[in-house]
Amino acid sequence: MASTVLEATRAKHEDMERLERLAVRELQREPANARDRLYQSHRVRHMLDLVISTSGKLVEIYEDKDNARKDEISNHLSSTVQAEIFPKFYDRLKEIRDYHRRNPSARFVSATDDFEELLKEEPAIEFTGEEAFGRYLDLHELYNEFINSKFGTPMEYSAYVGTFSHVEKMAQNLKTSRQYREYLEHILEYLTSFLYRTEPLQDIEKIFAKLESEFEEQWTNGEVPGWESKDPEKESAQESVIDLDYYTTVEELVELGPEKLKEALAARGLKSGGTVQQRAERLFLLKHTPLEQLDRKHFAKGSHSSVSNATSNGNNFKDNLKKEIALMEVKMRRLCELLDEIIVRTKENAEKKLTLTYEEMEAEREEEEVQADSESDDEDQQIYNPLKLPMGWDGKPIPYWLYKLHGLGQEFKCEICGNHSYWGRRAYERHFKEWRHQHGMRCLGIPNTKNFNEITSIQEAKELWEKIQQRQGLNKWRPDLEEEYEDQEGNIYNKKTYTDLQRQGLI
């Protein structure tokens, strides 16, 4: 019972401690398969959300805006005379007894039991059939939006999956449109949703906050991929206040309303009178005609001097639009890095479907459903695996034909990775971009570029790096080691040794 502020505070602290202990206990349990691991992550995420909400309530109590906590504490401390302590104690005891007499079941309610139920519940996670419970991405809607847009190009779905994140190769004039911005918003919305459903413990807001702080510096220095040149070409005043690239018909401009159109026309020095339709038609003329080439009859009197101001406002608007779109692209690329393995798996699945008939795809889907339904609840059940095949996403050995197809019986060792073994050609080729190989190259002081692909020997990597340095002229003169100094006795030292001896007073 939490009838007082202090008791409510104590109860909430207790709830937080119980939730933290349950979260630790849940994470210490080894999940049986991929689905169980996903459920485990969502249960822990739910507990963390409860901890956050309980902490928020505690903050409100400690802020004590209504002074209830302060009054209660002062009432307890006001009983300085011993004669007043016992009457207050028995009054409080009587209040508690009366409460339990009116609510007999309250004494048997245990918050621990309620929290224990969190470990047994099965979170409701929604996936489409194409996503296969988080194994693949479902990019079909985004794919249709891309190929039917002005900035898109016709291609197969499998090719789109592998290239949809490479937006830095697209021309900038195609990016500054409302259609492209909406397309980016849809991609971010889907990838964020998918990442939350498959990896609920990822702090996406923290990732984005760090990205935004790094983006500001990169944008200032002109180092954002695809937007290295931020200085726009000289554009006409048609791009000020309202970006006409966003609109394709006069009717879309009419929807902006008369006041918005009047401001846009006045900023460009054009006549701002007439009906909404006339204003929209006059403004839409700038869609295909530069302001300087427009007929003088459309200009207001004495408005020629405002053209330069309108151009300046237009450039500022365009810069802000480009910056916003560039930030969205950076966020999308970061999400794609986090989902890199799933993107590769989705591309392979899409390519595989191109070779299957409808009957084969249906048979494969039914087989996956049967495997999902036949998952044993007994975690101690031993899996029969005499060939010692690798485990698949469902916690079962992969088919033998798939094992042979990918050459998983072939071992590749990499000396740069500390003689780590990679099984199969695909894993071997991918490891050159992974953290283990990158760390080994950093320890050698060698940049991990494409020149060093397929090189796993430390000696070969060093020899190649020396050849590259000689070819690029990087063996420069080092004054600290090669510049010579002579002391009074005629002894010759390099600069580093000379300065060290001089600092010690030996010279």
C-alpha positions in Angstrom: 0.0 0.0 0.0 1.3 3.4 -0.9 -1.0 5.8 0.9 1.7 8.3 1.7 4.3 10.0 -0.5 7.2 8.5 1.3 5.7 5.0 1.0 5.1 5.6 -2.7 8.7 6.7 -3.1 10.0 3.5 -1.4 7.7 1.3 -3.5 8.9 2.8 -6.7 12.6 2.3 -5.8 11.8 -1.3 -4.9 10.1 -1.8 -8.3 13.1 -0.4 -10.1 15.4 -2.8 -8.3 13.2 -5.8 -9.1 13.0 -4.9 -12.7 16.8 -4.5 -13.0 17.3 -7.9 -11.4 14.8 -9.5 -13.7 16.5 -7.9 -16.8 19.9 -9.2 -15.7 18.4 -12.7 -15.0 16.8 -12.7 -18.4 20.0 -11.7 -20.2 21.9 -14.4 -18.4 19.6 -17.1 -19.9 20.9 -18.6 -23.2 18.1 -18.5 -25.8 17.3 -21.7 -27.6 17.1 -20.2 -31.1 16.8 -17.0 -33.0 13.1 -16.5 -32.3 13.6 -17.0 -28.6 16.5 -14.5 -28.7 14.3 -11.9 -30.3 11.6 -12.5 -27.7 14.2 -12.2 -25.0 15.4 -8.8 -26.3 11.8 -7.4 -26.5 11.1 -8.6 -22.9 14.3 -6.8 -21.7 13.3 -3.7 -23.7 9.9 -3.7 -22.0 11.5 -3.9 -18.6 13.8 -1.0 -19.5 10.8 1.1 -20.6 9.2 0.3 -17.2 12.3 1.4 -15.4 12.4 4.7 -17.4 8.7 5.4 -16.7 9.1 4.6 -13.0 12.2 6.9 -12.8 10.1 9.7 -14.4 7.5 9.3 -11.7 10.2 9.4 -9.0 11.6 12.6 -10.5 8.2 14.2 -10.2 8.0 13.1 -6.6 11.4 14.5 -5.8 10.6 17.8 -7.6 7.7 18.1 -5.2 5.8 20.8 -7.1 2.8 20.6 -4.7 5.0 20.4 -1.6 3.3 17.2 -0.5 6.6 15.4 0.3 7.9 18.4 2.1 4.7 18.7 4.3 4.8 14.9 5.1 8.5 15.1 6.2 7.8 18.2 8.3 4.9 16.4 10.0 7.2 13.5 10.9 9.9 15.8 12.2 7.5 18.1 14.1 6.9 15.4 16.8 9.8 16.5 19.0 8.0 15.7 22.3 8.0 12.0 23.2 4.4 12.3 24.3 3.4 13.1 20.7 5.3 10.3 19.0 3.3 7.4 20.2 -0.2 8.8 19.5 1.0 9.5 15.9 2.4 6.0 15.6 -0.8 4.4 16.8 -2.9 6.6 14.6 -0.9 5.5 11.6 -1.1 1.8 12.7 -4.9 2.1 13.0 -5.1 3.6 9.5 -3.1 0.7 8.0 -5.3 -1.9 9.8 -8.4 -0.2 8.6 -7.1 -0.3 5.0 -6.4 -4.0 5.1 -9.7 -4.7 6.8 -11.5 -3.0 3.9 -9.2 -4.7 1.3 -8.4 -8.2 2.5 -6.8 -9.3 -0.7 -4.2 -6.4 -0.6 -2.0 -8.3 1.8 -1.6 -11.2 -0.7 -0.8 -9.0 -3.7 2.9 -9.3 -4.6 4.5 -7.0 -7.1 7.2 -9.6 -7.6 4.6 -12.0 -9.1 3.5 -9.4 -11.5 7.0 -8.8 -12.7 7.7 -12.5 -13.0 4.9 -12.7 -15.5 7.0 -10.4 -17.8 9.5 -13.3 -18.2 6.7 -15.7 -19.4 4.8 -13.4 -21.8 5.4 -13.7 -25.6 5.8 -10.2 -27.1 3.6 -9.3 -30.0 6.0 -8.5 -32.9 4.5 -7.9 -36.4 6.4 -9.0 -39.5 5.3 -9.3 -43.1 5.6 -12.6 -44.9 8.5 -11.3 -46.9 10.4 -10.4 -43.8 10.3 -14.0 -42.5 10.3 -13.0 -38.8 13.2 -10.5 -39.3 15.4 -12.6 -41.6 14.9 -10.4 -44.6 13.9 -6.8 -45.5 10.7 -6.1 -47.3 11.6 -3.3 -49.7 9.0 -3.9 -52.4 7.0 -0.7 -51.7 10.2 1.4 -51.7 11.4 -0.4 -54.9 8.2 0.5 -56.7 8.4 4.1 -55.5 12.0 4.3 -56.7 11.5 2.9 -60.2 8.4 5.0 -60.8 10.1 8.3 -59.8 12.0 10.9 -61.8 15.2 10.2 -60.0 15.0 6.4 -60.2 16.1 4.0 -62.9 14.6 0.7 -64.0 16.3 -2.3 -62.4 15.6 -5.7 -60.9 14.5 -5.9 -57.2 17.6 -7.9 -56.3 19.8 -5.2 -57.8 17.8 -2.5 -56.0 18.4 -4.2 -52.6 22.1 -4.1 -53.1 22.3 -0.5 -54.3 19.4 1.5 -52.6 21.8 2.9 -49.9 24.3 4.2 -52.5 22.6 7.5 -53.0 25.8 9.5 -53.0 26.3 8.5 -56.7 23.0 10.3 -57.7 23.2 13.7 -59.2 22.4 16.6 -56.9 19.9 18.2 -59.2 17.8 15.0 -58.8 17.9 15.1 -55.0 16.4 18.6 -54.5 12.8 17.6 -55.1 9.9 16.9 -52.9 9.5 13.4 -54.4 13.1 12.4 -53.4 12.7 13.8 -49.9 9.5 11.8 -49.3 11.3 8.7 -50.7 14.1 9.2 -48.1 11.5 9.7 -45.3 9.9 6.4 -46.2 13.2 4.6 -46.2 14.2 6.0 -42.8 10.8 5.2 -41.4 10.9 1.6 -42.6 14.6 0.9 -41.6 14.0 2.4 -38.1 10.9 0.3 -37.6 12.7 -2.8 -38.8 15.7 -2.2 -36.6 13.5 -1.6 -33.5 11.6 -4.9 -34.2 14.7 -7.0 -34.7 17.1 -5.3 -32.3 15.0 -3.6 -29.7 18.0 -2.9 -27.4 19.6 -0.6 -29.9 19.4 3.1 -28.8 18.5 4.6 -32.2 18.0 8.1 -30.8 21.5 8.1 -29.3 22.9 6.9 -32.6 21.1 9.7 -34.5 22.2 12.3 -31.9 25.8 11.4 -32.4 25.4 11.4 -36.2 23.9 14.9 -36.2 26.8 16.3 -34.1 29.4 14.7 -36.5 27.3 15.8 -39.5 27.5 19.5 -38.7 31.3 19.5 -38.8 31.4 17.4 -42.0 28.8 19.7 -43.7 30.8 22.8 -42.7 34.0 21.3 -44.2 32.2 20.0 -47.3 33.0 16.3 -46.5 29.5 14.8 -46.6 29.5 12.0 -49.3 27.6 13.1 -52.4 27.5 16.7 -51.2 31.2 17.6 -51.3 30.5 20.8 -53.2 28.0 22.8 -51.3 28.5 26.0 -53.3 25.4 26.0 -55.6 25.6 27.3 -59.1 24.0 30.6 -59.9 20.3 30.0 -59.9 17.5 32.3 -60.8 15.1 33.8 -58.3 12.6 31.1 -59.1 13.9 29.0 -56.3 13.3 31.6 -53.5 10.7 31.3 -50.8 8.9 28.4 -52.6 11.0 25.7 -54.2 9.3 25.1 -57.6 11.1 21.8 -58.0 8.6 20.4 -55.4 5.6 21.2 -57.7 4.7 19.7 -61.1 1.3 21.4 -61.8 -0.4 24.7 -61.2 -3.1 23.0 -59.1 -0.4 22.0 -56.6 0.6 25.6 -56.2 -3.1 26.7 -55.8 -3.2 24.5 -52.7 -0.7 26.8 -51.0 -3.3 29.5 -50.7 -3.4 33.2 -51.8 -1.2 34.6 -49.0 1.7 32.2 -49.6 1.6 32.8 -53.3 1.5 36.6 -52.8 4.6 36.4 -50.6 6.4 34.3 -53.2 5.5 36.6 -56.1 6.5 39.7 -54.1 9.9 38.2 -53.2 10.6 37.7 -56.9 9.4 41.2 -57.8 6.4 39.9 -59.8 2.9 41.2 -59.7 1.1 39.7 -56.7 -2.5 40.6 -57.6 -5.3 38.6 -59.2 -7.1 35.4 -58.2 -5.4 32.4 -56.6 -5.4 30.7 -60.0 -3.8 33.7 -61.7 -1.1 34.0 -59.1 -0.3 30.3 -59.3 -0.1 30.5 -63.1 2.2 33.5 -62.9 4.5 31.8 -60.4 4.5 28.5 -62.4 6.0 30.4 -65.4 9.3 30.4 -63.5 9.3 26.6 -63.5 10.8 26.6 -67.0 11.7 30.3 -67.6 14.5 32.1 -65.8 13.5 35.3 -64.0 15.8 37.4 -66.2 14.1 36.1 -69.4 10.5 36.6 -68.2 8.4 39.2 -70.0 8.5 42.6 -68.2 4.7 42.8 -68.1 4.7 40.3 -65.2 6.9 42.5 -63.0 5.6 45.0 -60.5 6.8 48.6 -61.0 10.2 49.3 -59.5 10.8 45.7 -58.7 13.9 45.0 -60.7 16.2 45.8 -57.8 14.6 43.0 -55.7 15.7 40.3 -58.1 19.1 40.0 -56.6 17.6 39.8 -53.1 15.2 37.1 -54.2 18.1 35.2 -55.7 20.0 35.4 -52.3 16.9 34.2 -50.4 16.6 31.4 -52.9 20.1 30.2 -52.4 19.7 30.2 -48.6 16.5 28.1 -48.9 18.2 25.7 -51.3 21.2 25.3 -48.9 18.9 24.5 -46.0 17.0 22.0 -48.2 20.2 20.3 -49.3 21.5 20.1 -45.7 18.3 18.5 -44.5 18.4 15.9 -47.3 22.1 15.2 -46.8 21.4 14.5 -43.1 18.7 12.1 -44.0 21.1 10.3 -46.3 23.7 10.0 -43.6 21.1 8.5 -41.2 20.0 6.0 -43.9 23.6 4.9 -44.5 24.2 4.4 -40.8 21.1 2.2 -40.5 22.2 0.2 -43.5 25.6 -0.3 -41.8 23.7 -1.7 -38.8 21.6 -4.0 -41.0 24.4 -4.9 -43.4 24.2 -8.7 -42.8 20.4 -8.7 -43.3 20.7 -6.6 -46.5 23.2 -9.1 -47.9 20.9 -12.0 -46.9 17.9 -10.2 -48.5 19.8 -9.7 -51.8 20.7 -13.4 -51.9 17.2 -14.4 -51.1 15.9 -12.2 -53.9 18.4 -13.7 -56.4 17.5 -17.2 -55.3 13.7 -16.5 -55.9 14.5 -15.6 -59.5 15.5 -19.2 -60.1 12.5 -20.8 -58.4 9.1 -21.6 -59.8 6.0 -20.8 -57.9 5.5 -24.4 -56.8 9.1 -24.5 -55.4 8.6 -21.2 -53.5 5.4 -22.5 -52.0 7.0 -25.7 -51.0 9.9 -23.8 -49.4 7.5 -21.6 -47.5 5.5 -24.6 -46.2 8.8 -26.2 -45.1 9.8 -23.1 -43.1 6.4 -23.0 -41.5 6.6 -26.7 -40.5 10.1 -26.1 -39.1 8.8 -23.1 -37.1 5.8 -25.1 -35.7 8.0 -28.1 -34.9 10.4 -26.2 -32.7 10.6 -28.1 -29.4 9.8 -26.4 -26.1 12.4 -28.6 -24.5 15.6 -26.7 -24.6 17.6 -29.7 -23.5 16.7 -31.7 -26.6 19.8 -32.7 -28.5 20.0 -32.0 -32.2 21.2 -34.9 -34.4 24.1 -33.5 -36.4 26.6 -36.3 -37.3 28.3 -34.2 -40.1 28.8 -31.3 -37.7 27.2 -28.8 -40.1 26.9 -25.1 -39.1 23.7 -24.0 -37.4 21.2 -21.9 -39.3 19.1 -19.0 -38.2 16.5 -21.4 -36.6 19.1 -23.2 -34.5 19.2 -26.3 -36.7 21.9 -27.6 -39.0 21.8 -26.1 -42.5 21.1 -28.5 -45.4 24.1 -30.4 -46.7 23.6 -29.2 -50.3 23.9 -25.6 -49.0 27.0 -26.6 -47.0 28.6 -27.9 -50.2 27.4 -25.0 -52.4 29.1 -22.3 -50.2 32.2 -24.5 -49.7 31.9 -24.3 -45.9 34.2 -27.3 -45.6 37.1 -25.2 -47.0 39.2 -23.4 -44.4 41.0 -20.1 -45.0 43.4 -18.8 -42.4 44.5 -15.1 -42.1 47.8 -14.3 -40.4 46.8 -10.6 -40.1 43.7 -11.7 -38.0 45.9 -13.7 -35.6 45.6 -17.0 -37.7 41.8 -16.9 -37.4 40.0 -19.5 -39.5 37.3 -18.6 -42.0 35.1 -21.4 -43.4 33.9 -20.9 -47.0 34.9 -18.5 -49.7 32.1 -16.1 -48.9 33.1 -15.6 -45.3 36.8 -15.3 -46.3 36.0 -12.5 -48.8 33.8 -10.6 -46.4 36.3 -10.7 -43.5 38.6 -8.2 -45.3 36.0 -5.5 -44.4 35.3 -6.7 -40.9 36.6 -5.4 -37.6 39.1 -8.2 -36.9 41.1 -7.7 -40.2 40.8 -3.9 -39.9 42.3 -4.0 -36.4 45.2 -6.2 -37.6 45.9 -3.8 -40.4 45.9 -0.8 -38.0 48.4 -2.7 -35.7 50.7 -3.0 -38.8 50.3 0.7 -39.6 48.9 -0.1 -43.0 45.6 1.4 -44.4 43.0 -1.3 -45.2 42.4 -0.5 -48.9 41.4 -2.6 -51.8 45.0 -3.0 -52.7 45.4 -5.4 -49.8 42.4 -7.7 -50.6 43.3 -11.4 -50.8 46.5 -10.7 -48.8 46.6 -12.6 -45.5 50.3 -12.8 -44.8 51.9 -10.1 -42.7 55.2 -10.1 -44.7 53.4 -9.8 -48.0 51.3 -6.9 -46.7 54.4 -5.1 -45.5 56.2 -5.6 -48.8 53.3 -4.4 -50.8 52.9 -1.3 -48.5 56.6 -0.4 -49.1 56.2 -0.7 -52.9 53.1 1.5 -52.8 55.0 4.1 -50.7 57.9 4.1 -53.1 55.5 4.4 -56.1 53.6 7.3 -54.5 56.7 9.0 -53.3 55.9 8.7 -49.6 59.5 8.0 -48.5 60.0 11.6 -47.4 63.0 13.0 -45.6 62.5 12.8 -41.8 64.5 15.7 -40.2 64.3 14.2 -36.6 66.2 11.1 -37.7 68.2 12.3 -40.8 69.1 15.9 -39.9 72.7 15.9 -38.4 74.2 18.0 -35.6 77.8 18.4 -34.5 78.9 19.2 -30.9 82.1 21.1 -29.9 84.1 17.9 -29.8 83.2 17.1 -33.4 80.7 14.2 -32.6 77.9 13.8 -35.1 74.3 13.1 -33.9 70.9 13.2 -35.5 68.4 15.9 -34.4 66.5 13.7 -31.9 69.6 12.4 -30.1 71.2 15.9 -30.1 68.2 17.6 -28.6 67.8 14.8 -25.9 71.5 15.1 -24.9 71.3 18.9 -24.9 68.1 18.8 -22.7 70.0 16.6 -20.2 72.9 19.0 -20.1 75.4 16.5 -21.4 76.3 18.7 -24.4 
